[in-house]
Amino acid sequence: TALFMGFLGIVQNDIKRVIAYSTLSQLGYMTVALGVSAYGAGIFHLMTHAFFKALLFLAAGSVIIALHHEQDIRKMGGLRKYMPVTYICMLIGSLALMGFPGFSGFFSKEAIIEAVGESHIAGAGFAYLCVLAGVFVTALYSFRMFFLVFHGEERIDPHAKAHLHESPAVVIVPLILLAIPAVVAGYLAV
C-alpha cells in the first residue's frame, strides 16, 4: 500500500487526489509498522502525518480558493509570486511528507523503516524494499505537484489570474500554525 498508492499519486492531476493517495500511502507505512510490532513508530507516524497532511490539504485549499475552484495542477504554475505564504507552507508540508531530514516525517518514517529493516518476520525483507522505494516515490509525486503548482510557466485561466491573491487570514493563520509542528513534531521522539 505504501508503494502502490504512491504510484497512483504520481499519475493524478487533481491536487486533492494527489494528497489523498498520499494519505493512503502513509497509512501503508503505519500498517507495515504494525506488522512488525513497531506500534509506537506507527502511532508516532500517525501523529506527525496529522500535522503535515492537514497542512498540505489546507495549502491545497488555499490554492483552489485563489484559482476559483480549479483543482487541475496542469492548469496552474507560477503561483509562488502570487501566494508566498501558501508556497512556503506547501514546501514545508511536502518536505515533511517525503521525510526530508529535520522535518517531522523524517523521524517517524525513519523509525518505521528501521523497525522493518530489523524485523525477522517472514516477508520483512520485501516490506523493507517496498517502504524504502516508497520514500523515493513520495518525493517524486510531492515535488511533481509542488513544481507544477508553484513553478514553471503560468497556465492559469485569465479570469482567475485577474483575481489571484494570497488567501485571507482565516486560511493563512492556520497554515502557519500547522507548519510549525510539521517541522518540529518529530523532535518529540528524539
Backbone hydrogen bonds in HBPLUS format (Angstrom, degrees):
<---DONOR---> <-ACCEPTOR-->    atom                        ^
c    i                          cat <-CA-CA->   ^        H-A-AA   ^      H-
h    n   atom  resd res      DA  || num        DHA   H-A  angle D-A-AA Bond
n    s   type  num  typ     dist DA aas  dist angle  dist       angle   num
A0005-MET N   A0001-THR O   3.06 MM   4  5.57 159.8  2.11 136.4 142.6     1
A0006-GLY N   A0003-LEU O   3.14 MM   3  5.16 122.7  2.48  94.9 109.7     2
A0007-PHE N   A0003-LEU O   3.04 MM   4  6.46 144.8  2.17 144.7 154.7     3
A0008-LEU N   A0004-PHE O   3.12 MM   4  6.48 151.3  2.21 142.4 149.4     4
A0009-GLY N   A0005-MET O   3.00 MM   4  6.28 141.3  2.15 136.9 147.5     5
A0009-GLY N   A0006-GLY O   3.07 MM   3  4.90 119.0  2.46  90.2 105.8     6
A0010-ILE N   A0006-GLY O   3.17 MM   4  6.53 136.3  2.37 142.6 153.2     7
A0010-ILE N   A0007-PHE O   3.16 MM   3  5.25 132.2  2.40  96.5 108.8     8
A0073-ILE N   A0013-ASN O   2.74 MM  60  5.53 164.1  1.77 170.8 171.8     9
A0017-ARG N   A0014-ASP O   2.98 MM   3  5.20 120.2  2.35 102.8 118.4    10
A0018-VAL N   A0014-ASP O   3.02 MM   4  6.36 155.8  2.08 161.7 168.8    11
A0015-ILE N   A0071-GLN O   2.83 MM  56  5.55 165.4  1.85 159.5 161.1    12
A0019-ILE N   A0015-ILE O   3.39 MM   4  6.61 162.3  2.42 141.0 144.8    13
A0020-ALA N   A0016-LYS O   2.83 MM   4  6.02 147.4  1.94 141.5 151.9    14
A0021-TYR N   A0017-ARG O   2.85 MM   4  6.00 169.1  1.86 156.4 157.2    15
A0022-SER N   A0018-VAL O   3.03 MM   4  6.15 143.3  2.17 136.9 147.8    16
A0023-THR N   A0019-ILE O   2.94 MM   4  6.25 142.3  2.09 140.2 149.6    17
A0023-THR N   A0020-ALA O   3.07 MM   3  5.01 119.4  2.45  92.0 106.7    18
A0024-LEU N   A0020-ALA O   3.16 MM   4  6.59 154.5  2.22 146.9 152.5    19
A0025-SER N   A0021-TYR O   2.96 MM   4  6.23 152.8  2.04 143.9 151.7    20
A0026-GLN N   A0022-SER O   2.91 MM   4  6.22 155.7  1.97 150.4 156.5    21
A0027-LEU N   A0023-THR O   2.92 MM   4  6.24 145.3  2.04 146.8 156.9    22
A0028-GLY N   A0024-LEU O   3.09 MM   4  6.41 138.2  2.27 138.8 149.7    23
A0028-GLY N   A0025-SER O   3.01 MM   3  5.05 125.7  2.32  94.3 108.9    24
A0029-TYR N   A0025-SER O   3.25 MM   4  6.77 141.7  2.41 140.7 150.3    25
A0029-TYR N   A0026-GLN O   3.12 MM   3  5.04 120.8  2.49  91.7 105.9    26
A0030-MET N   A0026-GLN O   3.11 MM   4  6.51 156.9  2.17 146.0 151.6    27
A0031-THR N   A0027-LEU O   2.90 MM   4  6.14 153.6  1.97 146.4 153.8    28
A0032-VAL N   A0028-GLY O   2.95 MM   4  6.15 158.5  2.00 148.6 153.8    29
A0033-ALA N   A0029-TYR O   3.05 MM   4  6.28 146.2  2.17 143.4 152.6    30
A0034-LEU N   A0030-MET O   3.12 MM   4  6.48 150.7  2.21 142.5 149.8    31
A0035-GLY N   A0031-THR O   2.93 MM   4  6.25 148.0  2.04 145.1 154.8    32
A0036-VAL N   A0032-VAL O   3.23 MM   4  6.51 132.4  2.48 140.0 149.4    33
A0036-VAL N   A0033-ALA O   3.29 MM   3  5.44 140.3  2.46  98.9 108.9    34
A0038-ALA N   A0033-ALA O   2.79 MM   5  4.95 157.8  1.84 160.0 152.7    35
A0037-SER N   A0034-LEU O   3.08 MM   3  4.91 161.2  2.12 107.9 109.3    36
A0042-GLY N   A0038-ALA O   3.06 MM   4  6.39 155.7  2.12 153.2 160.5    37
A0043-ILE N   A0039-TYR O   2.98 MM   4  6.24 161.6  2.01 154.1 158.4    38
A0044-PHE N   A0040-GLY O   2.82 MM   4  5.92 152.5  1.89 144.5 153.3    39
A0045-HIS N   A0041-ALA O   2.92 MM   4  6.11 154.6  1.99 144.6 150.8    40
A0046-LEU N   A0042-GLY O   2.99 MM   4  6.23 146.6  2.11 138.3 148.2    41
A0047-MET N   A0043-ILE O   2.98 MM   4  6.28 150.9  2.07 146.3 153.1    42
A0048-THR N   A0044-PHE O   3.00 MM   4  6.34 170.4  2.01 155.9 157.2    43
A0049-HIS N   A0045-HIS O   2.76 MM   4  5.66 157.2  1.81 144.8 152.6    44
A0050-ALA N   A0046-LEU O   3.04 MM   4  6.13 143.6  2.18 136.1 144.7    45
A0051-PHE N   A0048-THR O   3.15 MM   3  5.45 123.8  2.49 101.8 114.3    46
A0052-PHE N   A0048-THR O   3.18 MM   4  6.60 169.5  2.20 162.1 161.1    47
A0053-LYS N   A0049-HIS O   2.82 MM   4  5.61 155.3  1.88 149.5 156.5    48
A0054-ALA N   A0050-ALA O   3.17 MM   4  5.91 152.7  2.24 129.5 137.2    49
A0055-LEU N   A0051-PHE O   3.03 MM   4  6.17 154.5  2.10 144.3 151.9    50
A0056-LEU N   A0052-PHE O   2.99 MM   4  6.15 153.4  2.06 136.3 142.9    51
A0057-PHE N   A0053-LYS O   2.92 MM   4  6.13 166.0  1.93 152.8 155.9    52
A0058-LEU N   A0054-ALA O   2.95 MM   4  6.05 160.9  1.99 147.4 153.0    53
A0059-ALA N   A0055-LEU O   2.88 MM   4  6.02 155.3  1.94 146.6 154.1    54
A0060-ALA N   A0056-LEU O   2.85 MM   4  6.04 153.9  1.92 146.0 153.5    55
A0061-GLY N   A0057-PHE O   2.88 MM   4  6.13 150.1  1.97 141.4 150.1    56
A0062-SER N   A0058-LEU O   2.86 MM   4  6.16 146.2  1.98 143.0 152.4    57
A0063-VAL N   A0059-ALA O   3.03 MM   4  6.36 153.8  2.10 146.7 152.7    58
A0064-ILE N   A0060-ALA O   2.87 MM   4  6.14 161.7  1.90 151.8 157.2    59
A0065-ILE N   A0061-GLY O   2.86 MM   4  6.02 160.7  1.90 150.4 155.1    60
A0066-ALA N   A0062-SER O   3.04 MM   4  6.21 162.8  2.07 144.2 149.1    61
A0067-LEU N   A0063-VAL O   3.00 MM   4  6.21 141.3  2.16 146.4 156.6    62
A0069-HIS N   A0064-ILE O   2.76 MM   5  4.73 152.0  1.83 152.9 152.8    63
A0068-HIS N   A0065-ILE O   3.21 MM   3  5.30 155.1  2.27 115.6 113.5    64
A0075-LYS N   A0072-ASP O   2.94 MM   3  5.56 162.4  1.98 117.9 123.8    65
A0155-ARG N   A0076-MET O   2.91 MM  79  5.01 140.5  2.07 126.4 138.6    66
A0077-GLY N   A0149-VAL O   3.17 MM  72  4.51 135.3  2.38 118.0 115.9    67
A0078-GLY N   A0151-HIS O   3.22 MM  73  4.45 149.3  2.32  96.7 101.9    68
A0079-LEU N   A0149-VAL O   3.44 MM  70  6.38 161.0  2.48 133.6 136.6    69
A0082-TYR N   A0079-LEU O   3.04 MM   3  5.25 133.8  2.27 104.9 117.8    70
A0083-MET N   A0079-LEU O   2.90 MM   4  5.93 151.1  1.99 164.7 172.5    71
A0080-ARG N   A0150-PHE O   3.32 MM  70  4.79 155.1  2.39 121.4 120.8    72
A0087-TYR N   A0083-MET O   2.90 MM   4  5.99 153.4  1.97 151.6 160.2    73
A0088-ILE N   A0084-PRO O   3.06 MM   4  6.26 162.4  2.09 145.1 147.9    74
A0089-CYS N   A0085-VAL O   2.97 MM   4  6.18 165.4  2.00 152.9 157.3    75
A0090-MET N   A0086-THR O   2.83 MM   4  5.94 157.5  1.88 150.2 156.3    76
A0091-LEU N   A0087-TYR O   2.94 MM   4  6.13 150.7  2.03 145.7 154.3    77
A0092-ILE N   A0088-ILE O   2.94 MM   4  6.22 159.4  1.98 150.0 154.9    78
A0093-GLY N   A0089-CYS O   2.93 MM   4  6.16 164.4  1.96 148.4 152.8    79
A0094-SER N   A0090-MET O   2.88 MM   4  5.99 155.4  1.94 144.2 151.0    80
A0095-LEU N   A0091-LEU O   2.91 MM   4  6.10 161.7  1.95 152.1 156.9    81
A0096-ALA N   A0092-ILE O   2.96 MM   4  6.14 158.1  2.01 150.4 156.6    82
A0097-LEU N   A0093-GLY O   2.91 MM   4  6.03 155.7  1.96 143.9 151.1    83
A0098-MET N   A0094-SER O   3.03 MM   4  6.24 162.7  2.06 150.7 154.1    84
A0100-PHE N   A0095-LEU O   2.95 MM   5  5.25 171.6  1.95 163.7 160.8    85
A0099-GLY N   A0096-ALA O   3.18 MM   3  5.14 146.0  2.30  97.5 107.6    86
A0103-PHE N   A0100-PHE O   3.08 MM   3  5.85 163.6  2.11 149.6 152.3    87
A0106-PHE N   A0103-PHE O   3.03 MM   3  5.58 139.2  2.20 114.3 125.2    88
A0104-SER N   A0182-ALA O   3.11 MM  78  5.58 158.3  2.16 140.0 143.8    89
A0108-SER N   A0104-SER O   3.37 MM   4  6.72 166.1  2.39 154.4 157.8    90
A0109-LYS N   A0105-GLY O   2.90 MM   4  5.77 162.6  1.93 145.5 151.3    91
A0110-GLU N   A0106-PHE O   2.93 MM   4  5.78 154.4  2.00 140.2 148.4    92
A0111-ALA N   A0107-PHE O   3.12 MM   4  6.20 148.5  2.22 135.7 143.4    93
A0112-ILE N   A0108-SER O   3.22 MM   4  6.48 152.9  2.30 141.3 147.7    94
A0113-ILE N   A0109-LYS O   2.85 MM   4  6.10 173.2  1.85 161.8 163.1    95
A0114-GLU N   A0110-GLU O   2.88 MM   4  5.86 159.4  1.92 145.2 151.4    96
A0115-ALA N   A0111-ALA O   3.04 MM   4  6.11 154.5  2.11 137.4 144.4    97
A0116-VAL N   A0112-ILE O   2.92 MM   4  6.19 159.2  1.97 155.4 160.9    98
A0117-GLY N   A0113-ILE O   2.91 MM   4  6.06 157.2  1.97 145.7 152.5    99
A0118-GLU N   A0114-GLU O   3.01 MM   4  6.21 139.6  2.18 143.0 153.1   100
A0119-SER N   A0116-VAL O   3.23 MM   3  5.16 149.9  2.33  99.0 107.8   101
A0124-ALA N   A0121-ILE O   3.00 MM   3  5.52 156.1  2.06 141.8 141.4   102
A0127-ALA N   A0123-GLY O   2.99 MM   4  6.28 163.5  2.02 153.4 158.5   103
A0128-TYR N   A0124-ALA O   2.80 MM   4  5.92 150.7  1.88 144.6 152.7   104
A0129-LEU N   A0125-GLY O   3.12 MM   4  6.42 157.6  2.17 144.3 148.9   105
A0130-CYS N   A0126-PHE O   2.99 MM   4  6.30 155.7  2.05 149.6 156.7   106
A0131-VAL N   A0127-ALA O   2.91 MM   4  6.18 166.5  1.93 157.7 159.8   107
A0132-LEU N   A0128-TYR O   2.95 MM   4  6.03 154.3  2.01 147.4 155.3   108
A0133-ALA N   A0129-LEU O   2.89 MM   4  6.01 159.9  1.93 144.8 150.6   109
A0134-GLY N   A0130-CYS O   2.80 MM   4  5.92 142.4  1.94 139.2 151.1   110
A0135-VAL N   A0131-VAL O   3.24 MM   4  6.49 133.6  2.46 135.9 144.4   111
A0135-VAL N   A0132-LEU O   3.22 MM   3  5.41 137.4  2.42  99.3 109.6   112
A0136-PHE N   A0133-ALA O   3.09 MM   3  5.39 119.5  2.47 102.8 116.3   113
A0137-VAL N   A0133-ALA O   3.03 MM   4  6.38 156.7  2.09 151.5 158.8   114
A0138-THR N   A0134-GLY O   2.83 MM   4  5.93 154.7  1.89 145.0 151.9   115
A0139-ALA N   A0135-VAL O   3.08 MM   4  6.35 155.5  2.14 142.6 148.6   116
A0140-LEU N   A0136-PHE O   3.00 MM   4  6.27 149.3  2.10 141.1 149.7   117
A0141-TYR N   A0137-VAL O   3.00 MM   4  6.37 168.1  2.01 163.4 161.9   118
A0142-SER N   A0138-THR O   2.95 MM   4  5.91 155.7  2.01 148.4 156.1   119
A0143-PHE N   A0139-ALA O   3.07 MM   4  6.03 168.1  2.09 143.3 146.9   120
A0144-ARG N   A0140-LEU O   2.94 MM   4  5.99 146.6  2.06 143.0 153.3   121
A0145-MET N   A0141-TYR O   3.10 MM   4  6.13 167.3  2.12 140.4 143.4   122
A0146-PHE N   A0142-SER O   2.92 MM   4  6.12 168.6  1.94 149.3 153.1   123
A0147-PHE N   A0143-PHE O   2.86 MM   4  5.79 169.7  1.87 145.3 148.4   124
A0148-LEU N   A0144-ARG O   3.00 MM   4  6.05 159.7  2.04 148.0 154.1   125
A0149-VAL N   A0145-MET O   3.02 MM   4  6.12 149.7  2.11 150.2 157.9   126
A0150-PHE N   A0146-PHE O   2.96 MM   4  6.02 170.5  1.97 153.3 156.4   127
A0151-HIS N   A0147-PHE O   2.96 MM   4  4.84 148.7  2.05 126.3 133.3   128
A0161-LYS N   A0157-ASP O   2.87 MM   4  6.11 158.0  1.92 158.6 166.1   129
A0162-ALA N   A0158-PRO O   3.10 MM   4  6.24 145.1  2.23 141.7 148.9   130
A0163-HIS N   A0160-ALA O   3.14 MM   3  5.49 142.2  2.29 105.1 115.1   131
A0164-LEU N   A0161-LYS O   3.28 MM   3  4.89 168.6  2.30 100.7 103.7   132
A0171-VAL N   A0168-PRO O   2.96 MM   3  5.73 158.8  2.01 122.7 128.9   133
A0172-ILE N   A0168-PRO O   3.02 MM   4  6.21 168.2  2.03 148.8 152.6   134
A0173-VAL N   A0169-ALA O   2.96 MM   4  5.51 167.4  1.98 137.7 141.9   135
A0175-LEU N   A0171-VAL O   3.12 MM   4  6.30 152.1  2.20 145.8 154.4   136
A0176-ILE N   A0172-ILE O   2.96 MM   4  6.25 162.6  1.99 157.6 160.7   137
A0177-LEU N   A0173-VAL O   2.95 MM   4  6.18 160.1  1.99 152.0 158.3   138
A0178-LEU N   A0174-PRO O   2.86 MM   4  6.01 143.1  2.00 145.7 154.3   139
A0179-ALA N   A0175-LEU O   2.92 MM   4  6.12 141.2  2.07 144.5 155.9   140
A0180-ILE N   A0176-ILE O   3.35 MM   4  6.61 144.7  2.49 146.5 152.4   141
A0182-ALA N   A0178-LEU O   3.19 MM   4  6.28 144.1  2.33 141.5 152.0   142
A0183-VAL N   A0180-ILE O   3.11 MM   3  5.45 145.1  2.23 106.1 115.8   143
A0184-VAL N   A0180-ILE O   3.01 MM   4  6.28 171.7  2.01 156.4 157.7   144
A0185-ALA N   A0181-PRO O   2.89 MM   4  4.76 156.0  1.95 126.5 130.3   145
A0187-TYR N   A0184-VAL O   3.02 MM   3  5.62 150.3  2.11 117.8 125.8   146
A0188-LEU N   A0185-ALA O   3.21 MM   3  5.68 164.1  2.24 111.3 116.1   147
A0189-ALA N   A0186-GLY O   3.41 MM   3  6.18 158.8  2.46 116.5 119.7   148
A0190-VAL N   A0187-TYR O   3.21 MM   3  5.08 145.0  2.34  95.5 105.6   149
